[in-house]
Amino acid sequence: MKKSSPFIAKTCAEIMNESDDYLLILLKRGEVLIRKDCMKEKLQAGDHLYLYGNKEAIQSAFQEDLRDEK
């Protein structure tokens, strides 16, 4: 997650829903891997989301965070 991400301070449960064609597998925060209750964690700048599912759906949902910063 970038500092400018619209998802900062929101939980994954708030930004994802059952109809999305992808799943959150793991949240990595620094060296800490969060699996249990990862949907309840508030996202922070620098977090890495490990998602599984439809590539186009993931790219569409997280396009701002996937762009290279110049």
N, C-alpha and C positions, 0 to 999 in steps of 0.2 A: 504494500500500500504506500502510495506517495503521500507526502505531507498535505498536498492539495486535494487528495481524494475526497469525493463527496461521502464516502463510506466511513470515514474516520469517526470514532466514538459511537458507531452503530454496531449492533450485533449482527452476525451472519443471519440469524433468524429474522431480523428486520429487513434485510436486503435480499434474501432469497426466499422462495416459496416452493411448495410441492409441485407446482406446474412447470418449474424451470427444468430444462433438459440437462441438468448437471447436478452433481453432489459435491459437498465439501468433505474431503477425506481427512485433511490435517491442516492445522494452523501452526506455522512456525514463527516464533517470536524470539529473535536472536538465536541462541543455541537451544531454546526450549521448544519441544514438540508438544502440542496440545491436541489430544484426540478426544478425550472424554469431555463432554459438554462444550466442545469447540463452537457450537452454534450460539452459545450464550455469552461468549467472550466479546467484549467491545474491541473493535479493531483499532489498531494504533499504527502510526506511520512506521514503516519498515517491516510490518507483518507480511508474511508470504502465505498465500492460500494455495493449497493443493487441491485442485478440482478434478473431477472425473466426469466426462460426459461429452455432449455435443460441442465441438470446437467453435462453431459459428455462434452458438448461444453464449458461450463463455466470453468470446471476443466482443460480442455485442454488449453484454452486461458490464464488462470490466474494461471497456475500451480506453477510458482515461488513464487507468493504472497500467495498461499494457504499452502505452506510447512511450517512446524513448524521450528522456528529457535532454534538451539541447543546452 
